[in-house]
Amino acid sequence: MTIHAKNINVAEVVKADIEHHFHPFTDHKSFHAEGGPRVMTQADGIWIWDANGNKLLDGMSGLWCVNVGYGRKELAEVAYRQMQDLPYYNTFFKTTTVPATELAAKISSVMPERFKHIFFTNSGSESNDTIVRFVRHYWKLKGKPYRQHFIARTRGYHGSTMVAANLGGMQGMHEQVGTEFPGFHHVQQPYWYDFGGDKTPEEFGLEAAAAVEKKILEVGPDNVAAFIGEPIQGAGGVLIPPTTYWPEVQRICRKYGVLIISDEVICGFGRTGNWWGFQSLGFEPDIVPMAKGLSSGYLPIGAVAFADHIIKDFFELGGEFYHGMTYAGHPVAAAVALKNIEILEQEKLVDRCRELGPYFAQALASLRDHPIVG
């Protein structure tokens, strides 16, 4: 990549940022005392550059989202063409756009056959907000209005909006909300390293899953609407559960008629060596929220996929669903996301992730005894 000289006055940008930019998840007192932000200016492949010319390997892929890498000109070209043809129209009022419809079909095509209907949002937070609205109304339609409670895990992360923050299990977020919303419950995370004690990972996986059943019985099986979890917890510590955990959680949820939601905002679109984290972890969800890798972060877009048995009942019984966002299914974002999935397919990036996984795990294992690892 050619690094183009840019006439950037870094000091002015930093000064303006300190004076005007309210950053997410930031202690601004210490942030400003440290001199403000590093200014990022360019990116290509896995590399990013700051305004001082420093080249950095982006090991976090933005925020776990740039699945096809930076500098994809074909994504910029698709966005440009779509902006010329139809820069915006909504999907309210019984209308659609070609990119939104084609993207819904494309997402369905890379999912198990039972997922045929897709609802669009703008982010993972909105996807999980949508699910809470949908699931609670779904159970009312099914004649079970008391099924309003959700079970999630401690240190699970499902977004930053008021509902999504309550759905997640981040204590600091709960404390800032003030009073936790009713109807959201949290159980032990399946973290063998910290909590396994003398048990094998397999034994601990069953124990952690049993906490889900215990909570269902505590809340009342007829009151529990759904269990939600990330296949691999991301913000909570990149916690890979024991192999016994998710299949046992599925068995328990099916036993009590509790819906299973697999939060694929991070794990989706190939990050675990399969299209979806639930495929890698061995379970079958009913509802799947997604975002991030859907467009590789090039434009904001999210979605929710619903299994046929859920959506069939909802369509037949539900009437109008009073929910939606101005930019849901935005034609430019949808066009970019569609091309992004095509790149994942054409370059076999999901297969490549699966092939490189063992090598990467072996390389990481060489650091196991380093004093900062644990």
N, C-alpha and C positions, 0 to 999 in steps of 0.2 A: 504494500500500500504506500502511495506517495503521501507524505505528510505535508499538507498545504500550509504555507505561512499564513497566519491569521493575525490581523491587526487587532489584538485583544489587549486592552489595558487591564491586567489581572487585578491590580489594586482597586480600580474603580468598580469592577464587577463584585469583588469581595465586599467593598464598602456598601454598594447598593444592596447586596444580599443581606448583610447585617441590618441595614436600615429598613428593609421592606419584606423580606422573604421569611414566612413562618413555616419552618420545616416540620415534617411528620416525625413522631417518635424521637424528639430531640430535647435535651435540656439546654435551652438557649443561653442561660447564664454562663455555663461552663463552655459551651460551643463558641460564644462570642469572645470569651476571655482567652480561648486558645487561638484566636485569630480568624475565625470564620471558616468558610468552606474551601475545599479543594475544587477547582473549576475544571470540569470535564469538557472536552471539546470535540474529540473524534473517536471513532471505533471501527474496527475491522476484524472479522473472524472472532477470535477469542480475546483480542487485544483492545485496550482502551488507552487513550492519551489524555493527559491533563494539559492545562494552558501553559505549563512550564516545559512541555515536551517530554515528560516522563511517560514511558511505556509500561503498562501494567497488564498482567494476565487477570482477566475478570473471572476468577474462580467461582463466583456466586451467580454468574450468568444474569447480571442485573439484579433483580430480585427473584431468582429462580424462574426466569421467563424467556430469555433469549435463546430458545431451543435450536434455531437454525443459524445462530451466529449473527454478528454485526455486519453491516455493509452490503446487504442483499439488495442490489440495484433493482432486481425484478420486482421486489415488494414496493419500492418507491415508484416504479413505472406503473404498476397496477393501480396504486393510489392516485397517481396523476391522471391516468385515463378515466378512472371512475369519477374523479372530481370534475372533469370536463363534461362527462355524460350526465351524471346525476349526483351532485355533491351531497345532497341530503333529501330524504323523505322518510316519514315515519311508517310504522307498521300497525298503527291504529286504523280505525274507520274501514275495516275490511279491505285493506290494501297491502301490497307487498312490493319488494324490489327484487330484481333478478339476483343480486349478490346474496341477499338474506336467505332467499329460498334455496339457492344452490349450496350455500354454506350449511344450512340445516340438513340437507340431504347428504353432504359430504361428511359431516360429523357423524351422522347415523351410520354411514358406510364403514367407518373405522371403529365402530362399537359392536358389541354383541347384537345379534339380530333383534332382540326384544326392545331395543332402544330406537324408536322411530320418530319421536317428537322432541323438538328442541325449542326452549324458550330463551330469548336473548336478553342479556343484561350488559352492563358496562364494566363489571369488575367481579372479583370473587366475593367481595362483601355483599354486593347486590344479589349475586346468585344465591348466597345462603339466606339473605333476607327473603328472597322470593320463595325459597323452600319452606321457611317457617309459615309464611302466609298460605302457601299452597297446601301443605300437609295438614294444618289445622282445619282448613276449610274442607279438605278431602274427607277427613274423618267425620265432620258434621254431615256431609252429604251421604256418608255410609251409615248414618244413624248411630254413630258413636261419638257424640259431641264432647265426652269427657276425655277422649284421647287428645290431650293438648300439651302433654309434657315431652320434653326432649332430654335425652341422656347423651352426654359427651364426656371427654376426658380432661383431667387436670392438665394444664399447659397445652391443651389443644388450641389451635388458632384457626378461626373461621371468618376473620374479617374485623373491621374497625368501626362499622356503624353500630348504633345502639343495640340493635337486635343481635347482630353478628358477634359483637363483643361479649354479650351475655351468653350466647351459644358457645363461644370458646371458653377455655379454662385458664386464661391469663389473669392472675390475681391482681396485678397492678392495674390492668384495664378495668376490672370490676371495682376496685377501690375508687377510681376516678369517676365512675358512673354514679357512685353514691349508694344507691340501693339497687341490688340485683333484681332484675325482672323475675316475676314468678314463672314457674314452669320450665326452668332450665336447671339441670342437675349434672354433677360431674363425678366421675369415678377415677380410680387409679389409672395412671398411664402405664402401658406395658413395657416398662423400662427395666429390663433384667439386671443391667449393670449396677444400678443404684438400689433396687428393691428385691432382687432375686434371692439374696442370702445364700443358703446352701443348696438351693434348688437348681436343677438343670434348667436351661432356657425353656425346654418343652414343658416341664412341670410348672414353671412360673407363668408361661403363656396361658395355661389352663386356669391358673389361679387368678390372673388379671382378668380373664374373660368372665370368671365366676363373679367378679365384682359388678359386672353388668347385670347379671341375673339377680344378684342381691338388691341392686338399686331398683330394678323393675318390680320386684316383690315389695320393696319398701314403699314405692310410689303407688303401686297397685297396677297390675297388668292391664286392666281396662282403661287406665289413665295415660299410659305411655304411647305417644304417637310414633316416635322414631328414635333410633340411635344414629349418631353421626360421628365419623372419625376420618382423619386423614390416613390413608393406607400406611404411610410412613410420616410420623409427626415432623413437620418442618421447623417452624419458628420455636417450637418447644424443645428443640435440641437435636433434630435429625435422628429420631429414635426409630430404629428398625425393630418391629415386634418379633417375638419368637414365632416360628412357623405354625405353632399350634393355636395362636391367639385368634386370628381372624376366622378360621373355620369354626372354632367353638363359639365365637360371638355370633356368627351367622346361625348356628344351630339353636342358640338361646333365643335370638330374635324371632326366628321362625316358630319356635315353640309357643311364644306369647303373642304372635301376630304383630310384632313391632317392625316398622319399616326400617330398612338399612340405607343410610346415605353415605356414599363414599366421596369425601371431599377431594376431588382431583385437581384442585386449583394449582398445586405444585406438581404432583406426581403425574398428571396427565400429559399426553402427547409425547410419550417415549422416554420420559426421564428415568424410569425404572427398568428399561429394557423391553417393555411391552407398551402398547399404546396407553394402557391404563394401569395404575397402581393396583387396582383390585385384581387384575389378571396375574400380576406378579405375586400377590399375597394370598391368592386362592380363595376368594369369596365372590358372591354375586349380589350386588346392591340393587335397590329398587329405583333410586334417584341418584344422579351424578352431577354435582356442580363443577364448573370448570372456568378457567380464565387464562392468565399468564401465557402459557405455551400455545394457546389457541391462535394468537397472532405473533408469537415470539416477542411480544412487548412492543411491536412497531406501532400499534394503535390500541387504544383501550377497547376491550371487548370481553364479555363473559357470556356464559350460557348455562342452562340446566337441561340435562337429558332425563326423560321419564320413561320407565319401562311400560310396555303395552298394557299390562293388567292394571296399572295405576291410571294411565291417561284415558283408557277406555271408559272406566267408571266415571272419571271426572267429566269427560265430554258429555256422557249420556245424562248425568245427574246435575251438572254444575251450573248451567246457564252462563251468564257473563262472569268472567274472572276480573274483578276490579283491581287490577294491578298492571303496572307497566312503566317504562321509562321513555323519556323523549328520544333518547339516542339508541334505544334498544334495536338491534339489527341494523345499525347505521350502515348505509351502503358502502361507504369507503372502508370502514373498519372490516366489514364482512368480506369485501373483495380481497383485502390484504390477508385476512385469516384464511380464506379459501386458497389463495396462492401459497400461503405458508404450509398448509397441510399437504398440498401437492408437492412442495419441495421435500417435506419429510418422507413422502411416499417415493418420489422419483429417485432421491439420493439414498434411500433405504437407511435413513438415519436411526430409526428405531432398532433395526437389526444391528446396526453398527454399535449402538449403545450397549446392546446385549452382548456383542462380541468382545467389546473392550472392558466390560464390567469386571471379569475375573482378574485381568491384568491390573486394573485400577485398585481393586481390593488388595491384591498382593503387594502393590507399591505402598498402599496405606499401612498395611500390616507391618512393614519394615519400620514404621515410626511408633509402633505400639509401646515400646519401652522408653520412649522419650519422656522426660519428666513433666512436660506440659500436657501430655495426653492422658485422659482419664475421665 
